[in-house]
Amino acid sequence: MIRTTTLPNGARIVTEVVDLVYSAAIDLWIEVGSAYETALNNGVSHCIEHMLFKGSEKRSEFDTVYGIKRQVIYELCHR
């Protein structure tokens, strides 16, 4: 069963219990992107997407995403 809970600050938490699995997964979804852009910042989300997920000469896309995830986990664990 999938359950959605809305916190007082508007953040939504979606949970699902899977009886056959002894693990947990966390995803963070943020309502951003071109649908939320104004005329002033139109295109910014697309530019950031390319910068983060297309890689560069020094870092592959895997290295970039892995680095972001590693930093987020570190920050959550060291509060």
N, CA, C and O of each residue as an XYZ file, in Angstrom:
316
protein
N       0.841     -1.180      0.000
C       0.000      0.000      0.000
C       0.886      1.242      0.000
O       1.818      1.342      0.797
N       0.603      2.161     -0.867
C       1.339      3.417     -0.943
C       0.567      4.467     -0.163
O      -0.646      4.610     -0.316
N       1.299      5.205      0.684
C       0.667      6.219      1.535
C       1.377      7.553      1.329
O       2.607      7.609      1.307
N       0.608      8.620      1.178
C       1.163      9.964      1.039
C       0.799     10.778      2.272
O      -0.367     10.852      2.660
N       1.812     11.389      2.883
C       1.618     12.230      4.060
C       2.125     13.620      3.724
O       3.224     13.759      3.186
N       1.351     14.648      4.029
C       1.771     16.024      3.795
C       2.112     16.671      5.137
O       1.283     16.724      6.045
N       3.340     17.159      5.243
C       3.804     17.823      6.458
C       3.268     19.252      6.518
O       2.822     19.782      5.501
N       3.304     19.888      7.701
C       2.802     21.263      7.831
C       3.486     22.261      6.886
O       2.881     23.260      6.498
N       4.757     21.990      6.513
C       5.462     22.911      5.618
C       5.158     22.642      4.149
O       5.720     23.301      3.273
N       4.266     21.671      3.864
C       3.875     21.376      2.496
C       4.649     20.238      1.854
O       4.273     19.763      0.782
N       5.726     19.794      2.494
C       6.501     18.674      1.942
C       5.661     17.407      1.994
O       4.977     17.138      2.981
N       5.724     16.636      0.921
C       4.973     15.383      0.871
C       5.929     14.212      1.031
O       7.008     14.194      0.438
N       5.530     13.239      1.832
C       6.305     12.017      2.036
C       5.468     10.860      1.515
O       4.327     10.663      1.934
N       6.046     10.101      0.598
C       5.368      8.944      0.030
C       6.074      7.704      0.556
O       7.286      7.558      0.397
N       5.319      6.814      1.181
C       5.900      5.597      1.739
C       5.180      4.378      1.192
O       4.007      4.426      0.822
N       5.924      3.289      1.155
C       5.354      2.009      0.739
C       6.053      0.908      1.527
O       7.282      0.869      1.583
N       5.292      0.031      2.123
C       5.840     -1.123      2.826
C       5.842     -2.303      1.861
O       4.822     -2.641      1.261
N       7.016     -2.919      1.727
C       7.162     -4.115      0.901
C       7.623     -5.224      1.839
O       8.779     -5.241      2.262
N       6.739     -6.132      2.159
C       7.003     -7.145      3.177
C       8.169     -8.072      2.848
O       8.797     -8.603      3.764
N       8.471     -8.278      1.593
C       9.509     -9.232      1.210
C      10.912     -8.647      1.221
O      11.878     -9.364      0.959
N      11.044     -7.372      1.516
C      12.337     -6.695      1.422
C      12.710     -6.087      2.765
O      11.884     -5.441      3.410
N      13.952     -6.293      3.186
C      14.474     -5.693      4.415
C      15.445     -4.579      4.063
O      16.649     -4.696      4.294
N      14.931     -3.525      3.518
C      15.780     -2.398      3.141
C      14.940     -1.131      3.083
O      13.716     -1.165      3.214
N      15.614     -0.038      2.888
C      14.924      1.242      2.749
C      15.592      2.019      1.624
O      16.793      1.884      1.389
N      14.809      2.824      0.940
C      15.329      3.688     -0.112
C      14.741      5.080      0.093
O      13.591      5.235      0.502
N      15.546      6.071     -0.198
C      15.099      7.452     -0.050
C      15.356      8.179     -1.355
O      16.469      8.144     -1.880
N      14.345      8.830     -1.876
C      14.469      9.700     -3.044
C      13.993     11.080     -2.635
O      13.078     11.210     -1.823
N      14.597     12.090     -3.183
C      14.189     13.462     -2.929
C      13.726     14.053     -4.252
O      14.507     14.172     -5.196
N      12.457     14.422     -4.315
C      11.889     15.016     -5.512
C      11.503     16.442     -5.171
O      10.759     16.675     -4.219
N      11.994     17.381     -5.926
C      11.737     18.791     -5.673
C      10.968     19.350     -6.862
O      11.358     19.149     -8.013
N       9.884     20.045     -6.581
C       9.077     20.613     -7.658
C       9.754     21.854     -8.212
O       9.464     22.983     -7.815
N      10.659     21.608     -9.135
C      11.369     22.678     -9.822
C      11.404     22.336    -11.304
O      11.037     21.231    -11.703
N      11.830     23.249    -12.082
C      11.939     23.001    -13.513
C      11.222     24.076    -14.298
O      10.745     25.067    -13.745
N      11.158     23.861    -15.584
C      10.614     24.895    -16.464
C       9.159     25.231    -16.142
O       8.715     26.352    -16.389
N       8.418     24.273    -15.595
C       7.018     24.550    -15.240
C       6.910     25.567    -14.113
O       5.862     26.190    -13.941
N       7.978     25.742    -13.345
C       7.965     26.649    -12.194
C       8.810     27.902    -12.439
O       8.973     28.720    -11.533
N       9.345     28.062    -13.642
C      10.182     29.218    -13.944
C       9.336     30.409    -14.387
O       8.246     30.257    -14.938
N       9.870     31.577    -14.131
C       9.242     32.807    -14.599
C       9.972     33.286    -15.849
O      10.965     32.684    -16.258
N       9.494     34.350    -16.448
C      10.173     34.907    -17.617
C      11.585     35.360    -17.261
O      12.474     35.345    -18.112
N      11.795     35.760    -16.014
C      13.108     36.242    -15.571
C      14.155     35.132    -15.537
O      15.309     35.362    -15.899
N      13.762     33.915    -15.100
C      14.756     32.841    -14.970
C      14.478     31.677    -15.921
O      14.912     30.554    -15.665
N      13.772     31.930    -16.995
C      13.431     30.901    -17.966
C      14.693     30.259    -18.545
O      15.569     30.957    -19.055
N      14.785     28.922    -18.464
C      15.917     28.179    -19.015
C      16.965     27.784    -17.994
O      17.854     26.992    -18.306
N      16.884     28.314    -16.785
C      17.885     28.031    -15.761
C      17.896     26.543    -15.401
O      18.970     25.953    -15.278
N      16.741     25.937    -15.233
C      16.671     24.522    -14.854
C      17.314     23.636    -15.910
O      18.021     22.684    -15.581
N      17.073     23.943    -17.163
C      17.648     23.142    -18.243
C      19.172     23.270    -18.254
O      19.883     22.290    -18.476
N      19.655     24.464    -18.017
C      21.103     24.696    -17.966
C      21.730     23.912    -16.808
O      22.766     23.270    -16.982
N      21.110     23.963    -15.643
C      21.621     23.234    -14.475
C      21.593     21.733    -14.740
O      22.527     21.020    -14.372
N      20.535     21.255    -15.371
C      20.447     19.831    -15.712
C      21.658     19.410    -16.538
O      22.263     18.375    -16.259
N      22.012     20.183    -17.531
C      23.165     19.847    -18.368
C      24.461     19.900    -17.576
O      25.332     19.048    -17.752
N      24.593     20.882    -16.717
C      25.816     21.008    -15.929
C      25.982     19.833    -14.969
O      27.099     19.361    -14.760
N      24.883     19.358    -14.384
C      24.968     18.299    -13.387
C      24.999     16.898    -13.975
O      25.728     16.042    -13.475
N      24.235     16.646    -15.015
C      24.011     15.278    -15.432
C      24.630     14.891    -16.763
O      24.495     13.740    -17.177
N      25.289     15.786    -17.435
C      25.937     15.434    -18.700
C      27.422     15.162    -18.524
O      28.088     14.722    -19.461
N      27.946     15.421    -17.332
C      29.363     15.195    -17.105
C      30.203     16.319    -17.680
O      29.682     17.292    -18.225
N      31.488     16.168    -17.551
C      32.416     17.157    -18.079
C      33.694     16.434    -18.483
O      33.755     15.205    -18.429
N      34.701     17.176    -18.882
C      35.977     16.560    -19.246
C      36.636     15.883    -18.041
O      37.327     14.875    -18.194
N      36.420     16.438    -16.844
C      37.071     15.907    -15.649
C      36.214     14.903    -14.885
O      36.753     14.047    -14.184
N      34.894     14.992    -15.005
C      34.000     14.113    -14.240
C      32.924     13.529    -15.146
O      32.290     14.244    -15.921
N      32.730     12.218    -15.035
C      31.646     11.590    -15.791
C      30.325     11.918    -15.111
O      30.310     12.429    -13.991
N      29.216     11.626    -15.784
C      27.920     11.864    -15.155
C      27.760     11.013    -13.902
O      27.147     11.453    -12.929
N      28.318      9.772    -13.914
C      28.252      8.913    -12.724
C      28.988      9.564    -11.560
O      28.465      9.612    -10.446
N      30.197     10.067    -11.808
C      30.970     10.717    -10.749
C      30.228     11.913    -10.172
O      30.260     12.136     -8.962
N      29.565     12.679    -11.018
C      28.832     13.849    -10.558
C      27.662     13.454     -9.671
O      27.518     13.979     -8.568
N      26.827     12.537    -10.137
C      25.658     12.111     -9.368
C      26.088     11.410     -8.088
O      25.510     11.653     -7.029
N      27.096     10.541     -8.166
C      27.590      9.844     -6.981
C      28.121     10.841     -5.953
O      27.881     10.682     -4.756
N      28.831     11.854     -6.404
C      29.358     12.868     -5.499
C      28.268     13.642     -4.793
O      28.380     13.932     -3.602
N      27.207     13.982     -5.523
C      26.082     14.697     -4.921
C      25.407     13.810     -3.881
O      25.133     14.260     -2.769
N      25.138     12.556     -4.233
C      24.489     11.645     -3.287
C      25.347     11.442     -2.044
O      24.835     11.437     -0.925
N      26.652     11.276     -2.240
C      27.560     11.081     -1.107
C      27.530     12.286     -0.167
O      27.529     12.119      1.052
N      27.504     13.486     -0.721
C      27.482     14.697      0.091
C      26.172     14.834      0.847
O      26.170     15.214      2.018
N      25.052     14.527      0.190
C      23.750     14.603      0.852
C      23.688     13.620      2.010
O      23.226     13.970      3.096
N      24.145     12.403      1.790
C      24.144     11.398      2.864
C      25.027     11.857      4.013
O      24.648     11.715      5.175
N      26.198     12.407      3.706
C      27.096     12.899      4.752
C      26.407     13.987      5.583
O      26.453     13.965      6.813
N      25.768     14.941      4.892
C      25.096     16.040      5.592
C      23.958     15.528      6.473
O      23.770     16.021      7.585
N      23.204     14.555      5.993
C      22.092     14.013      6.781
C      22.585     13.255      8.005
O      21.946     13.285      9.057
N      23.710     12.581      7.872
C      24.229     11.766      8.972
C      25.014     12.567     10.004
O      25.255     12.072     11.105
N      25.411     13.770      9.680
C      26.255     14.569     10.572
C      25.568     15.838     11.037
O      26.203     16.879     11.203
N      24.275     15.740     11.245
C      23.528     16.896     11.763
C      23.631     16.939     13.257
O      23.072     17.835     13.889
